[in-house]
Amino acid sequence: MSFQITIEDTGETFSCNEKKHLLAGMLQLGKKGIPVGCRSGGCGVCKVKILAGQYTSKKMSRDHVTEEEESQGVVLACRVFPQSDVVLSVIGHLHKAITR
């Protein structure tokens, strides 16, 4: 099942299914908006805050996301899998809005 992911900073959206992490969903569609780094949870470049929606996540580097931050919805986009439509805000530098 595919879910709509909205980047609140720009209002742009992309689709992502529950088997792909948010970053992979964005990249697969050739979109931009969330900064891209190592893609494996170690660098912290793709740090976002989930504002609405359900998700599951894999292990993230505590150097980049503390337990307290994670409990407040701060996660790495490369480690998060949507379980519903998601609204997020980019914490890292939003270099370029999604283009169509």
C-alpha positions in Angstrom: 0.0 0.0 0.0 1.3 3.5 -0.9 1.0 6.5 1.4 1.2 10.2 0.7 4.2 11.9 2.3 4.0 15.7 2.7 7.0 17.9 3.4 5.4 20.7 5.5 8.3 23.1 4.7 7.3 23.2 1.0 3.8 21.6 0.9 5.2 19.2 -1.7 4.2 15.5 -1.6 5.4 12.2 -2.8 4.2 8.6 -2.5 5.9 5.9 -0.5 4.9 2.4 0.3 5.4 0.7 3.7 8.3 -1.4 2.5 10.4 1.6 1.5 11.9 4.1 3.9 10.9 7.7 3.4 14.2 8.7 1.8 14.0 5.8 -0.7 10.5 6.7 -1.7 11.5 10.3 -2.4 14.6 9.3 -4.4 12.8 6.6 -6.4 10.5 9.3 -7.8 13.4 11.6 -8.6 12.2 14.1 -6.0 14.3 16.4 -3.7 13.5 18.0 -0.4 15.0 15.8 2.3 18.8 16.0 2.4 20.5 12.7 1.4 23.6 11.3 3.1 24.8 7.8 3.8 21.2 6.2 3.6 21.9 3.8 6.4 21.2 5.8 9.6 24.8 6.7 10.5 25.3 10.3 9.3 22.2 12.1 10.5 21.8 14.2 7.3 18.2 13.2 6.6 16.9 14.2 10.1 13.2 15.1 10.0 10.4 15.5 12.5 7.2 13.5 12.0 4.3 15.9 12.6 1.4 13.6 11.7 1.0 9.9 10.7 2.0 6.5 11.8 5.4 4.8 11.0 7.8 2.1 12.1 11.5 2.7 12.4 14.7 0.8 12.4 17.8 1.4 14.6 19.2 5.0 14.3 22.5 6.4 15.5 22.1 7.9 19.0 24.8 10.3 18.0 22.2 11.9 15.7 18.8 11.1 17.3 18.6 10.8 21.0 15.9 8.6 22.7 14.2 11.9 23.8 14.2 13.3 20.3 12.8 10.0 18.9 10.0 10.0 21.4 9.1 13.5 20.1 9.0 12.3 16.5 12.5 13.3 15.4 13.9 10.5 13.2 16.1 9.8 10.3 14.2 9.5 7.0 16.3 6.6 5.9 15.2 4.6 8.9 11.4 5.3 8.8 8.7 3.3 7.0 5.3 4.9 6.7 2.2 3.0 8.0 -0.2 5.8 7.0 0.0 9.2 5.3 2.8 11.2 6.9 3.5 14.9 7.3 7.0 15.8 8.2 9.3 18.8 8.7 12.9 18.8 7.6 15.3 19.5 10.5 18.4 19.5 8.3 19.1 22.1 5.7 16.4 22.1 3.1 18.6 22.7 0.1 16.0 22.6 -2.7 12.3 22.2 -2.8 10.8 19.2 -4.6 10.4 20.0 -8.3 8.0 18.4 -10.8 
